[in-house]
Amino acid sequence: MPETPGPALSVAALLAERDARRLREREAEDQLKRKQQEELAEFKKRLDSFQLTDTHIQIVLDRIKRAFERGETELMLTSFPSEFCTDKARAIINADAPPINKPDKAEQTDRSREPEWLATLPAGARPIYEYWKSHLQPGGFGFSARIINYKGGMPGDIGLFFSWPKSAMEAQP
């Protein structure tokens, strides 16, 4: 009878292989998370330092025209994580909520006031708002920010939108 070799498989070897595999997976996940955090930090930096140029304006105007021709009534300019807002998007969430204190007559008639959520956005949103206020709002365009998704029940990404009425009848005040 031939002699059988020792055990080819051991629990200790299986445990060691499993632990080594789990360690490699954890390290890969950690590396991916670090890379994602670095990319988000770079994106926030670009968004905070965004400067509106004539080229950007022309691209957006062309996008608006194409969306209008397709029968759409809004265009999302950009989106970014709600964590980029100084208040994690609370002002955007509550933008349509009625005020706690009744506004006085001057506040009710003052339609030129900036939305409260504007101050919470990354700094690069300000030039976009200013361009809209001076060039697009007089032409009947709207500007808004809203939550476009929820991740785990929490505000996820914020979208910045230009909008316009569907027809000339809707454009009438």
C-alpha positions as CSV (number, residue, x, y, z in Angstrom):
1,M,0.0,0.0,0.0
2,P,1.4,3.4,-1.0
3,E,2.2,5.8,1.8
4,T,-0.2,8.8,1.9
5,P,1.4,12.2,2.3
6,G,0.4,14.5,5.2
7,P,-2.7,16.6,5.0
8,A,-2.8,18.8,1.9
9,L,-5.2,21.2,3.5
10,S,-5.3,22.6,7.0
11,V,-7.7,24.9,8.8
12,A,-4.7,27.1,9.8
13,A,-3.7,27.6,6.2
14,L,-7.3,28.4,5.1
15,L,-7.6,30.9,7.9
16,A,-4.3,32.5,7.0
17,E,-5.4,32.8,3.3
18,R,-8.7,34.2,4.2
19,D,-7.2,36.8,6.6
20,A,-4.6,37.8,4.0
21,R,-7.3,38.2,1.3
22,R,-9.5,40.3,3.7
23,L,-6.5,42.5,4.5
24,R,-5.8,43.1,0.8
25,E,-9.5,43.9,0.1
26,R,-9.5,46.3,3.1
27,E,-6.3,48.0,1.9
28,A,-7.8,48.3,-1.7
29,E,-11.0,49.8,-0.2
30,D,-9.0,52.3,1.9
31,Q,-6.9,53.3,-1.1
32,L,-10.1,53.8,-3.2
33,K,-11.7,55.9,-0.5
34,R,-8.5,58.1,-0.2
35,K,-8.5,58.6,-4.0
36,Q,-12.2,59.5,-3.9
37,Q,-11.6,62.0,-1.1
38,E,-8.7,63.5,-3.0
39,E,-10.8,63.9,-6.1
40,L,-13.7,65.5,-4.1
41,A,-11.2,67.9,-2.5
42,E,-9.9,68.8,-5.9
43,F,-13.4,69.3,-7.3
44,K,-14.4,71.5,-4.4
45,K,-11.2,73.6,-4.9
46,R,-12.1,74.0,-8.6
47,L,-15.7,74.9,-7.7
48,D,-14.6,77.4,-5.1
49,S,-12.2,79.1,-7.5
50,F,-14.5,78.9,-10.6
51,Q,-14.3,82.0,-12.8
52,L,-17.0,82.6,-15.4
53,T,-15.5,83.2,-18.9
54,D,-17.0,84.2,-22.2
55,T,-16.3,80.6,-23.4
56,H,-18.3,79.2,-20.4
57,I,-21.1,81.6,-21.1
58,Q,-21.3,80.7,-24.8
59,I,-21.3,77.0,-24.0
60,V,-24.2,77.4,-21.5
61,L,-26.2,79.6,-23.9
62,D,-25.8,77.0,-26.6
63,R,-26.9,74.3,-24.1
64,I,-30.0,76.4,-23.2
65,K,-30.9,76.8,-26.9
66,R,-30.6,73.0,-27.5
67,A,-32.7,72.2,-24.4
68,F,-35.3,74.8,-25.4
69,E,-35.5,73.3,-28.9
70,R,-36.1,69.8,-27.4
71,G,-39.1,71.2,-25.5
72,E,-37.3,71.1,-22.1
73,T,-38.0,73.9,-19.5
74,E,-34.8,73.7,-17.5
75,L,-31.1,73.0,-17.8
76,M,-28.9,71.7,-15.0
77,L,-25.6,73.6,-15.1
78,T,-23.7,71.5,-12.6
79,S,-24.1,69.3,-9.6
80,F,-21.9,68.8,-6.5
81,P,-22.2,67.1,-3.1
82,S,-24.3,68.7,-0.5
83,E,-21.3,68.6,1.8
84,F,-19.9,71.5,-0.3
85,C,-22.6,73.8,1.1
86,T,-21.7,75.5,4.4
87,D,-24.9,74.2,5.9
88,K,-25.0,70.8,4.2
89,A,-27.9,72.0,2.0
90,R,-30.3,72.9,4.9
91,A,-31.1,76.3,3.3
92,I,-31.9,74.7,0.0
93,I,-34.2,72.1,1.6
94,N,-36.1,74.8,3.5
95,A,-36.1,77.3,0.6
96,D,-39.9,76.9,-0.1
97,A,-40.9,76.6,3.6
98,P,-43.0,79.5,4.9
99,P,-41.1,81.9,7.1
100,I,-41.4,81.4,10.9
101,N,-42.0,85.1,11.4
102,K,-44.4,86.9,9.1
103,P,-42.4,89.2,6.8
104,D,-43.1,92.9,6.9
105,K,-44.5,94.8,3.9
106,A,-41.0,95.8,2.7
107,E,-39.8,92.2,2.7
108,Q,-43.0,91.0,0.9
109,T,-42.6,93.5,-1.9
110,D,-38.8,93.2,-2.2
111,R,-38.4,90.5,-4.9
112,S,-34.8,91.5,-5.6
113,R,-33.5,89.8,-2.5
114,E,-31.1,87.0,-3.0
115,P,-32.2,83.6,-1.9
116,E,-30.8,82.6,1.5
117,W,-29.3,79.4,0.1
118,L,-27.0,81.4,-2.2
119,A,-24.7,82.3,0.7
120,T,-24.3,78.6,1.5
121,L,-23.1,77.5,-1.9
122,P,-19.4,77.1,-3.0
123,A,-17.9,80.5,-4.0
124,G,-17.9,79.5,-7.7
125,A,-21.7,79.6,-7.8
126,R,-21.8,83.4,-7.1
127,P,-20.5,84.4,-10.6
128,I,-23.2,82.2,-12.2
129,Y,-25.9,83.8,-10.1
130,E,-24.6,87.3,-10.9
131,Y,-24.6,86.5,-14.6
132,W,-28.1,85.1,-14.4
133,K,-29.3,88.2,-12.4
134,S,-27.9,90.7,-14.9
135,H,-28.3,88.9,-18.2
136,L,-30.8,86.1,-18.0
137,Q,-33.4,87.0,-15.4
138,P,-34.5,90.1,-17.4
139,G,-35.2,87.8,-20.3
140,G,-37.5,85.6,-18.3
141,F,-35.1,82.9,-17.0
142,G,-35.2,81.5,-13.5
143,F,-32.3,80.2,-11.4
144,S,-32.6,77.6,-8.6
145,A,-30.7,75.1,-6.6
146,R,-32.3,71.9,-5.4
147,I,-31.4,68.5,-4.0
148,I,-31.3,66.0,-6.9
149,N,-30.8,62.8,-5.0
150,Y,-30.8,61.4,-1.5
151,K,-28.1,59.0,-0.3
152,G,-29.1,56.9,2.7
153,G,-32.0,59.3,3.4
154,M,-29.7,62.3,3.6
155,P,-29.3,65.1,1.0
156,G,-26.9,63.8,-1.7
157,D,-26.1,66.1,-4.6
158,I,-27.2,69.7,-5.3
159,G,-28.0,70.8,-8.8
160,L,-27.9,74.4,-10.1
161,F,-30.6,75.1,-12.7
162,F,-31.6,77.7,-15.2
163,S,-35.3,77.4,-16.1
164,W,-37.8,79.1,-18.5
165,P,-41.5,78.9,-19.2
166,K,-42.9,76.4,-21.6
167,S,-44.9,78.9,-23.6
168,A,-45.4,82.7,-24.0
169,M,-48.7,82.3,-22.0
170,E,-46.8,81.0,-19.0
171,A,-44.2,83.8,-19.3
172,Q,-46.9,86.4,-18.6
173,P,-46.8,87.7,-15.0
